[in-house]
Amino acid sequence: MGRADGLAARRDAGRATDPAFGRDYRIGFLDGRLEVFRMLAGVRKIVEDDD
């Protein structure tokens, strides 16, 4: 769930602070945000290479 929320840029504070699953949620969220960053960097590289 965290990864999907990271991809959508919507953090769920309740899940993030859950004592049992919060750590896994936050790691998944960060993984999703990093994937978005890498994707945008790839698109930026393609666009800049066309110039």
C-alpha positions in Angstrom: 0.0 0.0 0.0 2.8 2.4 0.8 4.4 2.1 -2.7 1.1 2.7 -4.4 0.5 5.8 -2.2 4.0 7.0 -3.0 3.4 6.6 -6.7 0.2 8.6 -6.3 1.9 11.2 -4.0 -0.7 10.6 -1.3 0.7 9.8 2.1 -1.7 8.2 4.6 -0.6 9.5 8.1 -2.6 6.8 9.8 -0.8 4.0 8.1 2.5 5.8 8.4 2.2 6.0 12.2 0.7 2.5 12.7 2.9 0.7 15.3 2.8 -2.7 13.5 3.0 -1.7 9.9 4.1 2.0 9.8 7.8 1.2 9.1 7.0 -1.0 6.1 4.4 1.6 4.9 7.0 4.4 5.0 9.6 2.3 3.2 7.1 1.5 0.5 6.1 5.1 0.2 9.7 6.2 -0.3 10.2 3.4 -2.9 7.2 4.8 -4.8 8.5 8.3 -4.7 11.9 7.3 -5.8 10.4 5.4 -8.8 8.5 8.6 -9.8 11.7 10.6 -9.5 13.6 8.1 -11.7 10.8 8.1 -14.3 10.8 11.9 -14.5 14.6 12.0 -14.8 14.4 9.5 -17.7 11.8 11.6 -19.4 13.8 14.8 -18.8 16.9 13.1 -20.3 14.9 12.0 -23.4 13.5 15.5 -23.9 16.9 17.2 -23.4 18.7 14.8 -25.8 16.2 15.8 -28.6 17.5 19.3 -28.6 
